[in-house]
């Protein structure tokens, strides 16, 4: 047990160090942004618009596929993310931005190796093609994008205490 705690402390220390070189600020001029799944699930876009974010927002179809997959599995994050994306259409009326969906949906090989970063690679590819700033709350995605020379806006996720969902109740009844 003691070794596990020490390993966790070491991991947290590495993550803190990795975050230091990531950009957390944006310019208030119109730019092109690609948003990944983590930023959507953490509901960061409305807050960024309140702070003055403007320009073109690109949501990769790979992100939509991830959200749909999570929702189909009964994962609350999938529903939160889909609701968040749907709300962007209303926010366009209030804030100065355009919204585009683009890119390939993940193929079987991407899904099979998703934990190895294949879907994240699709998202980074769209950011690179569009000379866009990648908005993410995923530390590994942010550091990978930075390693590829992409501009990144990293937003540290807030940790939400997991609530029991209706779906978990149904699973117990079976």
Secondary structure by P-SEA (a helix, b strand, c coil): caaaaaaaaaaaaaaaaaaccccccccccbbbbbbcaaaaaacaaaaaaaaccccbbbbbaaaaaaaaaaaaaccaaaaaaaaaaaacccccccccbbbbbbcccccaaaaaaccccaaaaaaaaaaaaacbbbbbccaaaaaaaaaaccccbbbbbbbccccccaaaaaaaac
